[in-house]
Amino acid sequence: MIQDLAGWSKILELMPTAMFVRDAAHRWVFVNRIGCEYFGVKPEDVVGKTDADLFPPDQAERFVRGDDAVLRGHEVIESEEVVDDRLGRSRTLLTRKTCIELDGEPHVLASVTDITELRESEAHVRWLACHDALTGLSNRTALFSRLDAAVGRSAEGGPRAALYYLDLDGFKKVNDTYGHLVGDELLVQFGQRLRHAVGPNDVVARIGGDEFAVLVENSGDLDLDGVAEAMLTLAATPFDVLAAKAFVGTSVGVVPIDADAVSSGEMARKADSALYEAKKGRNRYTVYTDALDASLAHRREVEKALEEALRTGEGLSCHYQPMVRATDGKVIGLEALARWRHPKLGVVPPVQFVAVAEETGLIGRLGEWVLRTACARMKGVDDLFIAVNVSAVQLRDDRFADTVMAILAETHLLPRRLELEITETAIVHADGAATRLLRRLRRAGVRISLDDFGTGYSSLTLLKDLDVDKVKIDRSFVQMAPLAEDSAAIVRAVSNLGSALGLCVVAEGVETEAQRQFLRDAGCDELQGYLFSAAVPEDRIERVSGMIPLAMSHSAG
């Protein structure tokens, strides 16, 4: 074992990162060539000096505390901190320190890795995921995150809030008359007007082409009508855009958020219903009332029918969408998707009955039915895995892991062939028990996939803490990736992060050959979407599994 500085120096000079050694008195005794290049010094500039001689007092004090901890505990200590380099630039450094013996005396051996670009890239991905690239306003993901919180506070007796949906009237005419550059500038200016018209803590979001949403929260009396009137005035004021004067108006749908609010999705639906009514007359606003929305009665009917279907199994089925390997198009797995046909209601869309199930507490029973049905269907399809979506409600059930393992035993399906898809929103709002539950399933061999990655909470910390096997890029980024640079940047960034962490990266919603080619070149491992196949009934699994590779091969040729 090396005991002297000369021996250590030979090794540390070969290291591809900055390395240095300090003694127990915090004096520098060695710095390698890479370290000299990074710090912009020569060995003789630092050897024999202390941190107090080389760095600002606050940084030097932190470095000394870290050295002392290593010398006391003789353990490897890793830390990340932001420091200013000699040129005044802010850098993020990852430092690993350990204690070594040199000539019988304890010393601190440290390595320094500059991860500034990695952290900046991660921050940029988070920003892109929560903001509209054109206007810089919040996007739908960020809006719904804040809307969830506002609904929760109102349900607990907190301050009132209101959600406004806006759609510009006459915007298409501006685009057709002056071109899209003028149209884009008008959208930017209108977003700025909205931003300045509400409080700094209110949310202004662009949620579509010329559609905006504003979430106004208030600690006192909220003037629903006054805010709506101000929005009409903002839109009616002429826009000076790129040497042109453009005129538009707006229609506004308003829904108050009070103690009766159910969920963010329901509030958005009500605001959309009010906006639809307002657009019948243009340049006006409509406040939501129950009389506006006959679908509430229909929703209650769906809830009652779904409960009966879950009791009897009548009308429920699973369809299966193939997941293919990006490199050669081979089908390697299937995603199970619930379907429901009711004798009176007809075919009920999943987006409708799943939302009802989540709001009424039926989602646990529905999720368990889908899991059991999908696992049982995998008999005779030995070379494919099955992916099943898991809701936030299921994660809050401390019996969920036992249920999964019981179903695997009952259906004789190996755990490694089951993949549970968890949304970012579900896991971020889950407690520690839910995370431990997922880790238990993963130790048993079940794979965990993080669904909708990139829609609001994405971070290396989330991936590290959850210890997932896959990340699934949301379809909203996939479909725009070949056309929009912001979406392309997100896809590339997630692929790079996944590769660095040893995770499989899946892209869903692939519909065109251009998207497939881009995603494969960007480094995605698995693909899913209508380009390969829609979800099929269980009796067509074998046929579609054998068909897709041939179609892929033909299209590639």
C-alpha positions in Angstrom: 0.0 0.0 0.0 1.3 3.5 -0.9 2.4 5.4 2.2 4.3 8.4 0.8 3.5 11.5 -1.2 5.7 10.6 -4.1 3.9 7.3 -4.7 0.5 9.0 -4.5 1.6 11.8 -6.8 2.4 9.4 -9.6 -1.1 7.9 -9.5 -3.0 11.1 -9.1 -1.3 12.7 -12.1 -2.9 9.9 -14.2 -6.4 10.8 -13.0 -8.7 12.5 -15.5 -10.1 14.9 -12.9 -8.8 17.5 -10.5 -7.1 15.9 -7.5 -5.4 17.4 -4.5 -4.0 16.5 -1.1 -4.1 18.6 2.1 -2.6 17.9 5.5 -4.2 18.0 8.9 -3.3 21.7 9.2 -5.2 22.4 5.9 -2.1 23.1 3.9 -2.0 22.0 0.3 0.7 19.5 -0.3 -0.1 18.3 -3.8 -2.3 19.2 -6.8 -2.3 17.3 -10.1 -2.0 18.8 -13.6 -5.8 18.7 -14.2 -6.3 20.5 -10.9 -3.8 23.2 -11.9 -5.5 23.7 -15.2 -9.0 23.9 -13.6 -8.0 26.3 -10.8 -5.7 28.3 -13.2 -2.6 27.9 -10.9 0.8 26.3 -10.9 1.8 23.8 -8.1 4.1 26.3 -6.6 1.3 28.8 -6.3 -0.7 26.6 -3.9 1.6 24.0 -2.2 2.3 25.0 1.4 -0.6 27.4 1.5 -4.0 27.0 3.3 -7.5 27.5 1.9 -7.6 30.9 3.7 -4.7 32.0 1.5 -6.4 30.9 -1.7 -10.2 31.4 -1.4 -12.7 33.9 0.0 -13.3 33.5 3.7 -16.7 31.9 3.5 -15.5 29.3 1.0 -12.3 28.6 2.9 -14.4 28.1 6.1 -16.6 25.5 4.3 -13.6 23.7 2.9 -11.9 23.5 6.4 -15.1 22.1 8.0 -15.3 19.4 5.3 -11.6 18.4 5.8 -12.1 18.2 9.5 -15.1 15.9 9.1 -13.1 13.6 6.9 -10.1 13.5 9.3 -12.4 12.8 12.2 -14.6 10.1 10.7 -12.2 8.5 8.2 -15.2 8.1 5.8 -15.7 9.1 2.2 -17.7 12.4 2.2 -19.3 13.7 -1.0 -20.6 17.3 -1.3 -22.0 19.5 -4.0 -21.7 23.3 -3.8 -21.8 26.4 -5.9 -18.6 28.5 -5.8 -17.1 31.4 -7.7 -13.9 30.6 -9.7 -11.0 33.1 -10.2 -12.8 34.7 -13.1 -15.9 35.4 -10.9 -18.0 32.7 -12.7 -20.4 30.6 -10.6 -19.5 26.9 -10.9 -21.2 23.8 -9.4 -18.6 21.4 -8.1 -18.9 17.8 -6.9 -16.2 17.1 -4.3 -15.3 13.7 -2.9 -13.0 13.6 0.1 -11.4 10.7 2.0 -8.6 10.3 4.6 -5.2 8.7 3.6 -2.0 8.1 5.6 1.1 9.8 4.3 4.4 9.2 6.2 2.3 8.2 9.2 0.2 11.3 9.2 -3.5 11.7 8.2 -4.2 13.7 5.0 -7.2 14.6 3.0 -7.4 13.3 -0.6 -10.0 15.1 -2.7 -11.3 15.0 -6.2 -13.2 17.8 -7.8 -15.6 17.4 -10.7 -17.2 20.4 -12.4 -20.9 19.5 -13.0 -22.0 23.1 -13.9 -23.2 22.1 -17.4 -25.1 19.1 -16.1 -26.9 21.1 -13.5 -27.6 23.9 -16.0 -28.9 21.4 -18.5 -31.2 19.8 -15.9 -32.5 23.3 -14.9 -33.2 24.1 -18.5 -35.1 20.8 -19.0 -37.2 21.7 -15.9 -37.9 25.2 -17.3 -38.9 23.9 -20.7 -41.2 21.3 -19.1 -43.1 24.0 -17.2 -43.1 27.0 -19.5 -44.4 27.9 -22.9 -41.4 28.4 -25.2 -42.9 31.3 -27.2 -44.3 33.5 -24.4 -42.3 32.4 -21.4 -45.5 32.0 -19.5 -46.4 28.8 -17.5 -47.7 25.9 -19.6 -50.6 23.5 -18.9 -48.4 21.3 -16.6 -47.4 24.2 -14.4 -51.0 25.5 -14.3 -52.5 22.2 -13.2 -49.9 21.8 -10.5 -50.9 25.2 -9.0 -54.5 24.4 -9.7 -54.3 21.2 -7.6 -52.9 23.2 -4.7 -55.6 25.9 -5.0 -58.4 23.3 -5.0 -56.9 21.6 -2.0 -56.7 24.9 0.0 -60.3 25.8 -0.9 -61.5 22.4 0.1 -59.9 23.0 3.5 -61.7 26.4 3.9 -58.9 28.5 2.5 -59.2 31.6 0.4 -61.3 31.6 -2.7 -59.7 31.4 -6.1 -60.9 31.6 -9.7 -59.8 30.0 -13.0 -60.2 31.9 -16.2 -60.0 30.3 -19.7 -59.4 32.8 -22.6 -59.6 32.3 -26.3 -58.6 35.2 -28.6 -61.3 36.2 -31.1 -60.1 37.2 -34.5 -56.6 35.8 -34.1 -56.7 33.7 -37.2 -57.5 36.8 -39.3 -54.3 38.4 -37.8 -52.2 35.4 -38.8 -53.8 35.3 -42.3 -53.4 39.1 -42.9 -50.0 39.8 -41.4 -48.3 36.4 -41.1 -47.3 34.2 -38.2 -44.4 36.4 -37.0 -47.0 39.2 -36.2 -49.3 36.6 -34.7 -46.6 35.2 -32.4 -45.6 38.7 -31.3 -49.3 39.5 -30.5 -49.4 36.3 -28.4 -46.3 37.5 -26.5 -47.8 40.9 -25.9 -51.1 39.6 -24.8 -49.4 37.3 -22.3 -47.5 40.2 -20.9 -50.7 42.2 -20.5 -52.3 39.4 -18.6 -49.2 39.0 -16.5 -49.2 42.7 -15.5 -52.9 42.7 -14.8 -52.8 40.1 -12.0 -50.8 39.6 -8.8 -47.2 38.3 -8.8 -48.3 35.0 -7.2 -51.2 34.4 -9.7 -50.6 32.0 -12.6 -50.8 33.1 -16.3 -50.4 30.2 -18.7 -50.6 29.6 -22.4 -52.4 26.3 -22.9 -52.9 26.2 -26.7 -52.4 28.1 -29.9 -54.3 31.3 -28.9 -55.7 29.9 -25.6 -54.6 31.3 -22.2 -55.5 30.5 -18.6 -55.2 32.6 -15.5 -55.5 31.3 -12.0 -56.2 34.1 -9.6 -55.9 33.5 -5.9 -57.1 36.1 -3.3 -56.9 36.4 0.5 -59.9 38.7 0.6 -62.9 39.3 -1.7 -62.4 38.1 -5.2 -64.2 40.2 -7.9 -64.9 37.5 -10.5 -66.6 39.9 -12.8 -64.1 42.8 -12.4 -61.2 40.6 -13.4 -63.1 39.2 -16.4 -64.0 42.7 -17.5 -60.4 43.8 -17.3 -59.3 40.9 -19.5 -61.8 41.9 -22.1 -60.4 45.4 -22.1 -56.8 44.1 -22.4 -57.6 42.1 -25.5 -59.7 44.9 -27.1 -56.8 47.4 -26.8 -55.0 47.5 -30.2 -51.7 45.8 -30.5 -48.7 47.5 -32.1 -46.7 44.5 -33.5 -43.9 44.7 -36.0 -45.0 47.9 -37.7 -48.6 46.7 -37.8 -51.6 47.5 -35.7 -53.7 44.4 -35.0 -57.1 44.1 -33.5 -58.5 41.1 -31.6 -60.9 40.4 -28.9 -61.3 37.6 -26.4 -63.9 35.3 -24.9 -63.6 34.3 -21.2 -64.9 31.4 -19.3 -64.8 31.7 -15.5 -65.2 29.2 -12.7 -64.9 30.0 -9.0 -62.9 27.7 -6.9 -64.5 27.3 -3.5 -65.1 24.6 -0.9 -67.2 22.6 -3.3 -64.3 22.2 -5.8 -63.6 18.6 -6.6 -60.4 18.4 -8.6 -58.2 20.4 -11.0 -59.5 18.4 -14.0 -63.1 19.2 -13.0 -62.3 22.9 -12.6 -60.6 23.0 -16.0 -63.6 21.2 -17.6 -66.0 23.7 -16.1 -63.9 26.7 -17.2 -63.9 25.2 -20.7 -67.7 24.8 -20.6 -68.1 28.4 -19.6 -65.6 29.5 -22.4 -67.6 27.5 -24.9 -70.8 29.4 -23.9 -69.0 32.7 -24.0 -67.7 32.1 -27.5 -71.3 31.9 -28.8 -71.5 35.6 -28.5 -67.7 36.6 -28.7 -65.9 39.3 -26.7 -67.8 38.5 -23.5 -67.3 36.4 -20.4 -69.5 33.7 -18.8 -69.3 32.5 -15.2 -69.9 28.7 -14.8 -73.1 27.5 -13.3 -74.4 23.9 -13.0 -77.1 24.8 -15.5 -74.4 25.2 -18.1 -73.2 21.6 -18.0 -75.6 18.8 -18.5 -72.7 16.4 -18.4 -72.7 16.4 -14.6 -75.8 14.2 -14.6 -74.1 12.0 -17.2 -71.0 11.7 -15.0 -73.2 10.5 -12.1 -74.7 7.9 -14.4 -71.2 6.8 -15.5 -70.1 6.4 -11.9 -73.1 4.2 -11.0 -72.6 2.1 -14.2 -68.9 1.7 -13.6 -69.4 0.5 -10.1 -71.8 -2.2 -11.4 -69.4 -3.1 -14.2 -66.6 -3.6 -11.6 -68.8 -5.8 -9.6 -69.9 -8.0 -12.5 -67.0 -7.6 -15.0 -69.6 -7.0 -17.7 -68.5 -4.8 -20.5 -64.9 -4.3 -19.2 -62.0 -5.4 -21.3 -58.3 -4.8 -21.8 -56.7 -3.7 -25.1 -52.9 -4.0 -25.6 -50.6 -1.6 -27.4 -47.2 -3.0 -28.6 -44.0 -1.4 -27.4 -41.1 -1.9 -29.9 -37.3 -1.8 -29.7 -36.1 1.4 -31.4 -33.1 -0.2 -33.2 -34.9 -2.9 -35.1 -38.7 -2.5 -34.5 -39.1 -5.8 -32.7 -42.1 -6.0 -30.4 -40.8 -6.6 -26.9 -43.7 -5.7 -24.7 -47.4 -4.6 -24.4 -49.1 -1.9 -22.4 -52.5 -2.9 -21.0 -55.2 -0.2 -21.5 -58.7 -0.5 -20.0 -61.8 -0.4 -22.3 -65.5 -0.3 -21.4 -68.6 -0.8 -23.4 -72.0 -0.3 -21.6 -75.3 -1.5 -23.0 -76.9 1.9 -22.5 -74.0 4.3 -22.5 -72.2 2.7 -25.4 -68.4 2.9 -25.7 -67.3 5.1 -22.8 -63.9 6.7 -23.5 -61.1 5.8 -21.0 -60.4 9.5 -20.3 -64.0 9.7 -19.0 -64.4 6.6 -16.9 -60.8 6.7 -15.5 -61.4 10.3 -14.3 -64.7 9.2 -12.7 -62.9 6.3 -11.1 -60.2 8.6 -9.6 -62.7 11.1 -8.3 -65.1 8.5 -6.7 -62.5 6.1 -5.2 -63.2 3.3 -7.7 -59.7 3.5 -9.3 -58.3 1.0 -6.8 -60.7 -1.7 -7.9 -60.4 -0.8 -11.6 -56.6 -0.9 -11.4 -56.6 -4.2 -9.7 -59.0 -5.6 -12.3 -56.7 -4.4 -15.2 -53.6 -5.8 -13.5 -55.1 -9.3 -12.9 -56.6 -9.4 -16.4 -53.4 -8.3 -18.1 -51.1 -10.7 -16.1 -53.5 -13.6 -16.9 -53.5 -12.8 -20.6 -49.7 -13.1 -20.8 -49.9 -16.9 -20.7 -48.6 -18.3 -24.0 -46.8 -15.0 -24.8 -43.6 -15.8 -23.1 -41.3 -13.4 -24.9 -43.1 -10.2 -24.0 -43.4 -8.1 -20.9 -46.7 -6.4 -19.8 -46.9 -2.8 -18.6 -49.8 -1.7 -16.4 -50.5 1.9 -15.2 -50.7 2.5 -11.5 -52.6 5.5 -10.0 -51.7 7.7 -7.1 -54.6 6.2 -5.2 -53.2 2.7 -5.5 -49.8 3.9 -4.3 -51.5 5.3 -1.1 -52.8 1.7 -0.3 -50.2 0.0 1.9 -51.6 -3.4 0.7 -50.8 -2.6 -2.9 -47.4 -4.5 -3.0 -49.1 -7.6 -1.4 -51.9 -7.4 -4.0 -49.4 -7.3 -6.9 -47.4 -10.2 -5.6 -50.6 -12.2 -5.0 -51.8 -11.6 -8.6 -48.4 -12.6 -10.0 -48.6 -15.9 -8.0 -52.2 -16.4 -9.0 -51.5 -15.9 -12.8 -48.0 -17.7 -12.7 -46.4 -14.6 -14.2 -42.7 -14.0 -13.5 -42.2 -10.6 -11.7 -39.6 -9.6 -14.3 -42.3 -9.7 -17.0 -44.4 -7.0 -15.2 -43.8 -3.3 -15.5 -45.6 -0.8 -13.4 -46.0 2.7 -14.9 -46.1 5.5 -12.3 -46.7 9.1 -13.3 -44.4 11.8 -12.1 -47.3 13.6 -10.4 -48.3 10.5 -8.5 -44.8 9.8 -7.1 -44.0 13.4 -6.3 -47.2 13.6 -4.2 -46.7 10.2 -2.7 -45.3 9.7 0.8 -42.3 7.7 2.0 -44.4 4.6 2.4 -45.3 4.6 -1.3 -41.6 4.9 -2.3 -40.7 2.0 0.0 -43.6 0.0 -1.5 -42.2 0.5 -5.0 -38.7 -0.5 -3.9 -40.1 -3.7 -2.4 -41.7 -4.6 -5.6 -38.5 -3.8 -7.6 -36.4 -6.0 -5.3 -38.9 -8.8 -6.1 -38.1 -8.3 -9.8 -41.0 -6.1 -10.9 -39.8 -3.2 -13.1 -40.8 0.4 -12.4 -41.3 2.9 -15.2 -41.7 6.7 -14.7 -44.5 7.8 -17.0 -45.0 11.3 -18.6 -41.4 12.2 -17.8 -40.7 15.9 -18.6 -44.1 17.3 -17.6 -43.2 19.2 -14.5 -41.2 17.5 -11.8 -38.4 15.9 -13.8 -35.0 15.9 -12.0 -32.1 13.6 -11.4 -33.0 13.6 -7.7 -36.4 12.1 -8.5 -34.8 9.3 -10.6 -32.2 8.7 -8.0 -34.5 8.5 -5.0 -37.1 6.4 -6.8 -34.6 4.0 -8.3 -36.6 3.3 -11.5 -35.8 1.1 -14.5 -37.4 3.3 -17.2 -38.4 6.8 -18.1 -41.2 7.4 -20.5 -41.1 10.7 -22.4 -44.5 12.3 -22.7 -46.3 12.2 -26.1 -46.6 16.0 -26.1 -42.8 16.4 -26.6 -42.5 13.3 -28.9 -45.0 14.5 -31.4 -43.3 18.0 -31.8 -39.7 16.8 -31.5 -38.9 16.8 -35.3 -40.5 20.2 -35.7 -39.9 22.3 -32.5 -36.5 22.8 -31.1 -37.7 23.1 -27.5 -39.4 19.7 -27.7 -36.4 18.3 -29.4 -34.1 19.7 -26.7 -36.2 18.0 -24.0 -36.2 14.6 -25.8 -32.4 14.7 -26.3 -31.8 15.9 -22.7 -34.0 13.1 -21.2 -32.3 10.5 -23.5 -28.9 11.7 -22.3 -29.8 11.7 -18.7 -31.3 8.2 -19.0 -28.2 6.9 -20.7 -26.0 8.4 -18.0 -28.1 6.8 -15.3 -28.4 3.4 -17.1 -32.1 3.8 -17.6 -34.2 2.6 -20.5 -35.8 5.6 -22.3 -39.2 5.1 -23.9 -41.0 7.5 -26.3 -44.8 7.2 -26.5 -47.2 8.7 -29.0 -45.1 8.0 -32.1 -47.2 8.6 -35.1 -44.9 9.4 -38.1 -41.8 8.0 -39.6 -40.1 11.3 -39.1 -40.8 11.1 -35.3 -39.5 7.5 -35.2 -36.3 8.4 -37.0 -35.6 11.4 -34.8 -36.3 9.4 -31.6 -34.0 6.6 -32.6 -31.2 9.0 -33.5 -31.8 10.8 -30.2 -31.1 7.7 -28.3 -34.5 6.4 -27.2 -34.5 2.7 -26.5 -38.2 1.8 -26.9 -41.1 3.3 -29.0 -44.8 3.2 -28.8 -47.6 4.7 -30.8 -50.0 4.5 -33.8 -47.1 4.3 -36.3 -46.7 0.7 -35.1 -50.2 -0.2 -33.9 -53.2 1.1 -32.0 -54.2 -0.9 -28.9 -55.7 -4.2 -30.0 -58.1 -6.7 -28.3 -56.6 -9.6 -26.5 -57.4 -12.1 -29.3 -55.2 -10.1 -31.7 -52.1 -10.0 -29.5 -50.2 -12.8 -31.3 -51.1 -11.4 -34.7 -50.0 -7.9 -34.1 -46.8 -9.0 -32.3 -45.7 -10.8 -35.4 -46.8 -8.1 -37.8 -45.0 -5.0 -36.5 -41.4 -6.0 -37.2 -42.2 -6.8 -40.8 -44.0 -3.4 -41.3 -41.1 -1.6 -39.7 -38.6 -3.4 -41.9 -40.6 -2.6 -45.0 -41.1 1.1 -44.0 -37.4 1.4 -43.2 -36.5 0.1 -46.6 
